[in-house]
Amino acid sequence: MEAAIVAAKKEKPHWGARKIRERLLRKLPHAIKVPAASTVHAVLDRHGLVSRASRPRTPAQGTPLSDGLNPNDLWCADYKGEFQLGDKRYCYPLTVTDHASRLLLLCEALESTREDLAFPAFERLFRERGLPLAMRSDNGVRFASPHGLFQLSRLSVWWLRLGIGIERIRPGHPQQNGRHERMHLTLKQQATRPAADNFLQQQAKLDAFLEEFNNERPHEARAMKCPAEVYSPSPRPYQGLAEPHYPFQDRTVVVTSCGRICLHRKKINLSKSLAGQAVGIRQVENGIWLVSFMSYDLGYIDLEEKTLQPVENPFGAHAEPTPVPALSHSIEAPGETEASNAGEQLANG
């Protein structure tokens, strides 16, 4: 039977499993039992005869940008381009600056742009300096996932959970993060040429650069003051994550580990970047539910069609991040909570 399924598919390469099954039912003797369409599909998949439609990449878009006039109104984050160390390993410096004062807040030598390295670096920074009102970045995959809803990444979701607004420059417009890019040019000239022999030595060079940049190097745009003379600590301390509450929604649902919402025995794809996060849902009309994350409305669920229709991008300078009450615990697995699969338990709701 498996050979017959494969042969039928090769005869009709554009037909799906249901049509292939119907063709076999008509061609084969009635005494021969033709398997279900799901089994036919599994056979075709096993033989590499199923075309898997990839999820379309969402074109990167910029958001409205704030002026960031005061210290901690706006921080800018980026990875400086990688370079090779003397031991042949590549270094990816993660940098963060305060937009208003030009203070270089973070300059961390990392071995890659992986999220598991970025999260601890940002958490250390938040513990030391507090929280900004907003974070500006480019559209790199660690900051803006091409497959995520509204290009949300796990890192940007974590920032939102902390009450930090997210801003993204337009693709191909690095001048929108010009102050940060100019700092990168200075860093490249003074701290990477030549590169150090290993990560420990390279971090020492980056630390020395940060010290000079902040405390010795005057800035013409700041009346020849050093950034440390202009910067003041954030009044918003980092105290870990608080669970979001949705008092104006009908119920709270935890997004499953595969990025779905389970509602009335139906599963609706939301976004893997929101896996483990609690979202609020509210029925706005029969079979139509509004989905919200923190203070941001994400879109409308059509329960019968099992689809999400996103709203206009709610993130950017025009959107006010919601201050969240702090709990004593810190993050353990950023982007996922201990209830990462609890949403499945609501499938019978």
Beta strands, then each sheet from edge to edge (+ up, - down):
strand 1: 74-79
strand 2: 83-84
strand 3: 90-98
strand 4: 104-110
strand 5: 134-137
strand 6: 165-168
strand 7: 251-254
strand 8: 260-263
strand 9: 266-269
strand 10: 278-285
strand 11: 288-293
strand 12: 296-302
strand 13: 307-310
sheet 1: 2+ 3- 1+ 5+ 6+
sheet 2: 2+ 3- 4+
sheet 3: 7+ 10- 11+ 12- 13+
sheet 4: 8+ 9-
end
